[in-house]
């Protein structure tokens, strides 16, 4: 039995079908069981719960061999935050796995996670990594860069709907983006083989692109003409401070835009490619083509929040 926390997230919905193809038994921990039921009906076991509740986690981990944590609190509202989910939630999940005698724990973290990172999400992921490595569990940590599908949606949706989009900051800082599908493949590999146990696996895309280049590629590949404007960095810094007590989620997003426009967020995937040659990184232009295609199903992928 495999317990998947975050099975209805963007990553989870890409990962779960791959695992089901192997005939594996899955238990999905979710706060939204109706959503999971709609996607997989009776293909998986569904447990309604929250990683902030140790009692539920203890029950959910019983009889489980592998735990996959694909949770994140970055986009959460209210009491849902990187601290409550990415750190405290993962800590609870690790303790539940230890108590249930789980064999393997796979943590989806984030590239660049560190104790002194300017973003809370990265600091909380790092604390979770440290807790997992200090536990008695066999572990694999997967560190993806920024998700292509997320940023294609954020930049592409306004272009499709209004003919214009906004880029945080100057938009000239190179950033590495990875396809969620590729991250799902690494999780699949970690589940189905033992080659990644005890490893921190850095996962990124094949190229570093600026936000301006992403917007221009979307225009080019989708055939959508539009105007690209920019939100100045000084304004973003003020907006992040002002929004923090009003809407923490928006404040975090703006703060992330500042960091991505002013720090080194590039990635060299040569070592990962050498160690895992079976997984060929997806190019951003292929994701854009898929998300902006003429088929209704592909267009729906672009416009979903």
C-alpha positions as CSV (number, residue, x, y, z in Angstrom):
1,X,0.0,0.0,0.0
2,X,1.2,3.5,-0.9
3,X,0.0,6.5,1.0
4,X,-0.1,9.7,-1.2
5,X,-0.5,13.0,0.7
6,X,-1.3,15.7,-1.8
7,X,-2.8,13.3,-4.3
8,X,-5.3,15.9,-5.7
9,X,-2.6,18.6,-6.3
10,X,-1.2,19.4,-9.7
11,X,1.6,17.0,-9.1
12,X,-0.6,14.4,-7.5
13,X,-3.0,14.2,-10.4
14,X,-0.1,13.6,-12.8
15,X,1.6,11.1,-10.5
16,X,-1.3,8.9,-9.4
17,X,-2.2,7.5,-12.8
18,X,1.4,6.5,-13.4
19,X,1.4,4.5,-10.2
20,X,-1.9,2.9,-10.9
21,X,-0.5,1.6,-14.2
22,X,2.0,-0.5,-12.2
23,X,-1.0,-2.2,-10.4
24,X,0.0,-0.6,-7.1
25,X,-2.6,-0.1,-4.3
26,X,-2.9,3.6,-3.4
27,X,-4.4,5.4,-0.5
28,X,-5.0,9.1,-1.1
29,X,-5.0,11.5,1.9
30,X,-7.0,14.5,0.9
31,X,-9.1,17.3,2.4
32,X,-11.4,17.1,-0.6
33,X,-12.5,13.4,-1.0
34,X,-15.2,14.4,-3.5
35,X,-12.5,15.6,-5.9
36,X,-10.5,12.5,-5.5
37,X,-13.6,10.3,-6.0
38,X,-14.5,12.2,-9.1
39,X,-11.0,11.6,-10.6
40,X,-10.4,7.9,-9.6
41,X,-13.8,6.5,-8.5
42,X,-13.0,3.1,-6.9
43,X,-9.4,2.8,-8.3
44,X,-7.9,4.2,-5.0
45,X,-8.7,4.2,-1.3
46,X,-9.6,7.7,-0.2
47,X,-9.0,9.0,3.3
48,X,-10.4,12.4,4.3
49,X,-7.9,14.2,6.4
50,X,-5.3,16.9,7.0
51,X,-1.6,16.6,7.6
52,X,-2.0,19.0,10.5
53,X,-3.9,16.2,12.4
54,X,-1.5,13.6,13.8
55,X,-4.4,11.3,14.9
56,X,-5.7,10.9,11.3
57,X,-2.2,10.5,9.9
58,X,-1.5,7.6,12.4
59,X,-4.6,5.8,11.1
60,X,-3.8,6.6,7.4
61,X,-0.3,5.2,7.7
62,X,-1.3,1.8,9.0
63,X,-0.4,-1.0,6.6
64,X,1.5,1.4,4.4
65,X,4.9,0.5,2.8
66,X,5.7,3.8,1.1
67,X,4.6,7.4,1.8
68,X,4.7,10.1,-0.8
69,X,4.5,13.7,0.4
70,X,3.4,16.0,-2.5
71,X,1.9,18.6,-0.1
72,X,2.5,22.3,-0.1
73,X,1.0,25.3,1.7
74,X,2.3,28.1,-0.5
75,X,-1.1,28.8,-2.1
76,X,-3.0,28.3,1.1
77,X,-5.2,30.8,2.9
78,X,-5.8,31.5,6.6
79,X,-4.0,28.9,8.8
80,X,-2.7,27.0,5.7
81,X,0.8,28.2,5.1
82,X,4.3,26.8,4.3
83,X,5.0,26.6,8.0
84,X,1.8,24.7,8.8
85,X,1.9,22.3,5.8
86,X,5.4,22.1,4.4
87,X,7.1,21.9,7.8
88,X,4.7,21.0,10.5
89,X,2.5,18.8,8.2
90,X,5.5,16.9,6.8
91,X,6.9,16.5,10.4
92,X,3.6,14.9,11.4
93,X,3.6,12.7,8.3
94,X,7.2,11.6,9.0
95,X,6.3,10.7,12.6
96,X,3.2,8.8,11.5
97,X,5.3,6.9,9.0
98,X,7.9,6.0,11.7
99,X,5.1,4.8,14.1
100,X,3.5,2.6,11.4
101,X,6.8,1.0,10.3
102,X,6.8,2.5,6.8
103,X,9.6,1.2,4.6
104,X,10.2,4.3,2.4
105,X,9.3,8.0,2.5
106,X,9.4,10.1,-0.6
107,X,9.4,13.9,0.0
108,X,8.8,16.3,-2.9
109,X,10.7,19.3,-1.8
110,X,11.9,22.3,-3.9
111,X,15.1,23.2,-5.7
112,X,17.2,25.6,-3.7
113,X,15.7,24.7,-0.3
114,X,17.9,26.0,2.5
115,X,17.8,27.3,6.0
116,X,18.4,30.9,5.1
117,X,16.4,31.2,1.9
118,X,14.5,34.5,1.5
119,X,11.2,32.6,0.9
120,X,9.5,30.9,3.8
121,X,8.4,28.0,1.5
122,X,12.1,27.1,0.8
123,X,13.0,27.3,4.5
124,X,10.1,25.1,5.6
125,X,10.9,22.5,2.9
126,X,14.5,22.4,4.1
127,X,13.3,21.8,7.7
128,X,11.2,18.9,6.4
129,X,14.2,17.5,4.5
130,X,16.3,17.7,7.6
131,X,13.7,16.0,9.8
132,X,13.3,13.2,7.2
133,X,17.1,12.6,7.0
134,X,17.3,12.4,10.8
135,X,14.4,9.9,11.0
136,X,14.8,6.2,11.0
137,X,13.1,5.9,7.6
138,X,14.6,5.0,4.2
139,X,14.1,8.2,2.2
140,X,14.2,9.9,-1.2
141,X,14.1,13.7,-1.6
142,X,13.1,15.1,-4.9
143,X,13.8,18.8,-5.5
144,X,12.0,20.2,-8.6
145,X,12.5,23.7,-10.0
146,X,9.5,25.9,-10.9
147,X,6.7,24.1,-12.6
148,X,6.2,24.9,-16.3
149,X,2.5,24.2,-16.2
150,X,1.9,26.6,-13.4
151,X,3.7,29.5,-15.0
152,X,2.4,28.8,-18.5
153,X,-1.1,29.0,-17.0
154,X,-0.4,32.2,-15.0
155,X,1.1,33.9,-18.1
156,X,-1.0,32.2,-20.8
157,X,-4.5,32.5,-19.3
158,X,-4.5,36.3,-19.4
159,X,-3.2,36.3,-23.0
160,X,-6.0,34.0,-24.1
161,X,-8.8,35.8,-22.2
162,X,-7.8,39.5,-22.5
163,X,-5.0,39.7,-25.1
164,X,-2.5,40.9,-22.5
165,X,-0.5,39.7,-19.5
166,X,1.7,41.0,-16.8
167,X,5.2,39.8,-15.7
168,X,6.5,40.3,-12.2
169,X,9.5,42.6,-12.2
170,X,11.8,43.2,-15.2
171,X,11.4,39.6,-16.5
172,X,15.0,39.3,-17.6
173,X,16.3,37.0,-15.0
174,X,16.9,33.4,-16.2
175,X,14.8,30.8,-14.4
176,X,14.7,27.0,-14.7
177,X,11.3,25.4,-15.2
178,X,10.4,21.7,-15.1
179,X,7.3,19.9,-16.3
180,X,5.1,18.4,-13.6
181,X,5.0,15.3,-15.8
182,X,8.7,14.9,-15.5
183,X,8.6,15.3,-11.7
184,X,5.8,12.6,-11.6
185,X,8.2,10.3,-13.6
186,X,10.9,10.7,-11.0
187,X,8.4,9.9,-8.2
188,X,7.3,6.9,-10.2
189,X,11.0,5.8,-10.5
190,X,11.6,6.3,-6.8
191,X,8.5,4.1,-6.0
192,X,9.2,1.3,-8.4
193,X,13.0,0.9,-7.9
194,X,15.4,1.3,-5.0
195,X,18.0,3.2,-7.0
196,X,17.1,6.6,-5.5
197,X,16.9,5.7,-1.8
198,X,19.1,7.9,0.3
199,X,19.4,10.4,-2.5
200,X,18.5,14.1,-2.9
201,X,17.5,14.3,-6.6
202,X,17.6,17.7,-8.2
203,X,15.1,17.8,-11.1
204,X,14.9,20.6,-13.6
205,X,14.1,21.4,-17.2
206,X,16.5,21.5,-20.2
207,X,16.8,25.3,-20.4
208,X,16.8,28.4,-18.3
209,X,14.3,31.0,-19.6
210,X,13.4,34.5,-18.5
211,X,9.7,35.4,-17.8
212,X,9.8,37.6,-20.9
213,X,10.9,34.6,-23.0
214,X,8.2,32.5,-21.5
215,X,5.5,35.1,-22.5
216,X,7.0,35.4,-26.0
217,X,7.1,31.7,-26.4
218,X,3.5,31.4,-25.4
219,X,2.6,34.1,-28.0
220,X,4.6,32.3,-30.6
221,X,3.5,28.7,-29.9
222,X,-0.2,29.5,-29.3
223,X,-0.5,32.0,-32.1
224,X,-1.9,34.5,-29.6
225,X,-0.9,38.1,-30.1
226,X,-1.0,40.3,-27.0
227,X,0.7,42.9,-24.9
228,X,3.2,42.1,-22.2
229,X,3.5,44.6,-19.4
230,X,5.6,44.6,-16.2
231,X,5.0,45.3,-12.5
232,X,8.0,47.3,-11.2
233,X,10.1,45.7,-8.4
234,X,9.7,48.6,-6.0
235,X,5.9,48.4,-6.4
236,X,6.0,44.7,-5.8
237,X,8.0,45.0,-2.6
238,X,5.5,47.5,-1.3
239,X,2.5,45.4,-2.4
240,X,4.0,42.3,-0.6
241,X,4.3,44.2,2.7
242,X,0.8,45.8,2.4
243,X,-0.9,42.5,1.4
244,X,0.8,40.4,4.1
245,X,-1.8,41.1,6.9
246,X,-4.7,41.2,4.4
247,X,-4.1,38.2,2.1
248,X,-1.0,36.1,2.9
249,X,-1.4,34.0,-0.2
250,X,-1.2,37.0,-2.6
251,X,1.7,38.5,-0.5
252,X,3.6,35.2,-0.9
253,X,3.0,35.1,-4.6
254,X,4.3,38.7,-5.0
255,X,7.3,38.0,-2.8
256,X,8.1,34.9,-4.9
257,X,8.0,37.1,-8.0
258,X,10.6,39.4,-6.4
259,X,12.9,36.5,-5.6
260,X,12.6,35.0,-9.0
261,X,13.4,38.3,-10.6
262,X,16.5,39.1,-8.5
263,X,18.2,35.9,-7.5
264,X,19.9,33.0,-9.3
265,X,17.3,30.4,-10.0
266,X,19.0,28.7,-12.9
267,X,19.7,24.9,-13.0
268,X,22.3,22.6,-14.6
269,X,20.6,19.3,-15.2
270,X,23.6,17.5,-16.6
271,X,24.3,15.5,-13.4
272,X,20.7,14.4,-13.0
273,X,20.6,13.4,-16.7
274,X,23.8,11.4,-16.3
275,X,22.4,9.5,-13.3
276,X,18.9,9.0,-14.7
277,X,19.2,8.9,-18.5
278,X,15.8,7.2,-19.0
279,X,14.0,10.4,-18.3
280,X,14.3,13.0,-21.0
281,X,13.4,16.5,-19.8
282,X,10.4,18.1,-21.4
283,X,10.9,21.5,-23.2
284,X,8.8,24.4,-22.2
285,X,7.6,24.9,-25.8
286,X,6.1,21.4,-25.8
287,X,4.1,22.2,-22.6
288,X,2.9,25.5,-24.1
289,X,1.7,23.7,-27.2
290,X,-0.1,21.2,-25.1
291,X,-1.7,23.8,-22.9
292,X,-2.7,26.2,-25.6
293,X,-3.8,23.6,-28.2
294,X,-7.0,23.9,-30.2
295,X,-8.6,20.8,-28.5
296,X,-11.1,21.8,-25.8
297,X,-9.4,19.5,-23.3
298,X,-6.0,21.2,-23.8
299,X,-7.6,24.7,-23.6
300,X,-9.3,23.7,-20.3
301,X,-5.9,22.9,-18.9
302,X,-4.8,26.5,-19.5
303,X,-7.8,28.2,-18.0
304,X,-8.2,26.1,-14.9
305,X,-6.9,27.9,-11.7
